[in-house]
Amino acid sequence: MREINLPMTQTYSITIDMAKLDPSKAIDMGDGRRAVPLGNIVDPQIGAVVDTARKNGGKILYATTSIEQTLESILLEYFMGPFVGHNDKRVMFEHEVLQSSALSYRAKKDLVIKVIHADNLLKGDQKNAVQKHLKTIMEWRNAFAHGKIQHDTKTGCFVRYYSGGAKTITLNEQYWDEVESTFRECVNLLKETVQQLRNKQ
């Protein structure tokens, strides 16, 4: 399988501190004009950083889809019971309700949290953690699905998006570490939810 290459726009910017410009480095542009070199706005290293940010953003989208499918599984088992054989009502509920566009990630997340609380499937601190993780993951997914990855010479790589107002996430190593640990913890808490739900059936 080959990797596809699709056309896309990319924004690079340079932040200039006028107080730090060195006039002694100005070059003659002719006709009495002089210019101070500002440096590179983009180079292969910056391009590689932006490419990695795009790939990581894509992984966030796919990993969130995986979590959403787990939420659907929890809801299916909670409302329809464990799978014991083909059941037309179960299939219809799964396809026409849980997987329909009418039931958003947010709605599934909120409903699973209610299920966790109603049946006390997780401990208090775990309930808070899974709720926080699911909300954070939803925000990250929306940032990469609807936002714009940019690079600035001063601030580095970031994604700019809108969620109740203009927001920015700096895409540095600390952020990627947080993404990995949040997804791991969330997946483990959802696995524990499934196990506890099955123990109660």
N, C-alpha and C positions, 0 to 999 in steps of 0.2 A: 504494500500500500504506500502511495506517495503522499508527502505532505503538500497540501494545497497552498497556493499563494493568492490571496485576494487583495484587491485594492483597498487601502484605508488611509485616512488622513492622520497626521501626527503633529502635535504642537510642541515646539522647543522654544524656550525663551531665555533671555539673558537679563540678569538683574545688574544694574549699573549703580555704583555708589559714586556720585559726582565728586565727592570730597576726596576720593582715593585715586582719581584719574591723574596720571603723571604727564603734564604737558611737555616734559622734556623728551618723551617717547613719541611725540607727534611726528607724522611723516608728511612730506610735501605732496599734495594732490594736484598741484599745478594751478594756474590762474589765481595764485595767492591763497588758495585753500589748504588747510592743514587738517589732519585727522589722527585721532589716537586709536590704535588697534585695541579691540575689545576682547580678543581671544576667540576660541571656537565655541559656537553654540551647540554644535553636534559633531561628534567624532565616532569612530567605531566602538569605543568603550561605552559611550553614552547610548548609542544605538542598541548595544547588547543589553544594557540595563533595562531599557524600555521594552525590548523583546521579551525578556524574562518576566517583567511585570505583567505583560499581556498574557503570557503562558500561565503564570500563577493565577491571574484573574480568571482565566478559563477553567483552571482546576477548582477554584472556589465555586464557580457556577455548577460544575459537574458534581462536586462533593455535596453541594446543597441539594441538588436533585436527588442524590442518594439518601440524604437525611429526610427529605420530603417523602420518599417512598417508605422509609421506616415509620414515619408518622402515620402514613396510610395503613400500614400493616398493623400498627397498634390499634387504630380505630376499627379496622375490619375485625380483628380478633375480639375487641371489647364489645362491639355491638352485635356481631354475628356468631361469636363463639369460635372455638378452635376448628380447623379444617378437618372434617371427617369423611369427606367425599363430595362429589359434585352437587352443588345446590344452586338452582337458577336465581333465587333471591340474593344469595351471597354474591354471585357474579354480577348481577344487576347493580347491587349496592356498591360494589368495588368500582365498576366502570362508570356508572351513571351518576354516582355521588362523589366518591372519594377521588376519582381521577378526572372529574369534569373540571372545566375551566371556571365553573361557578364557585368551587371551593378552593380558595387561594391558599398559599403557604401560610399566611397569617391566620386564616380561619382554622386550618389543620393544627397549627401550633397552639392556638388558644384552646381548642377542643381537647388536645392531648394533655395540656396542663390541667384542665378541669377533670379529666379522667384520672390523672395521677393524684390529684387532691381528693377526689371522690372516693377512690379505693385505697388511698394511702400507700401508693406503690413505691414511693421513695421517701427517705428520711427528710426532715426539715431543710437542712443545708443543701441536700441534693436537689430538692424541689426548686429552691431558689437558684441553684447553679444551672440546672437544665433550662429553666425559664430564661435566665440571663443569656445563656449560650445560644439558644434558639433565636432570640431577638437580635443578638449581635450578628449571627450568621446571616439572618434575613437582611440586615442593614448592609453587610458586606456584599451580599449577592446583588442587591439593588444598586450599590455603588458601581460595581463592575459591569452590570447589565445595562445600566442607563447613564453612567458617568463617562468621563473622558480622562484617559491617562495622558499626563503631560510631564515634561522635564524642564527644569529651570537650572541654570548654572549655579545658583546659590542654594536653593532649597532641595535640589535633587529631583527624584522621581516621585510623583504623587498622582492620586486620582481625585478629580473634582466632580462632585455630584450634588443633587438637590434632594433633600429629605426634610421638609418643613422649613427649609432655608438652605442657602448655599453652604456646602461642607467640603472639607478636604481631608484626605487620609495620606500621610506621608508613607511612602512605600520603602521603608528601610528594614534592616535585619530584625530589629526589635518587633516591628509590625508582623513580619512573616513568622517569627517565633510564636507570637501571640495567636496568629491564625492556626498554625499547626496544633498548638496545645488546646485551643478552644474546640476545634473540630474533634480531636481525639477524646477529650473529656466528654463532649456532647454525645458522641457515638457510644461511649462506654455507659453513660447514664441511660441512654435509650435502650441499650441491651439489657441493663438491669431492670428497666421498666417492663420490657417484654417478659423477662424471667419471672418477675413478681406477679405479673398479670396471669401467667400460665400456672403459677403456684396456687393462685386463688380460684382457679377454675375446677 
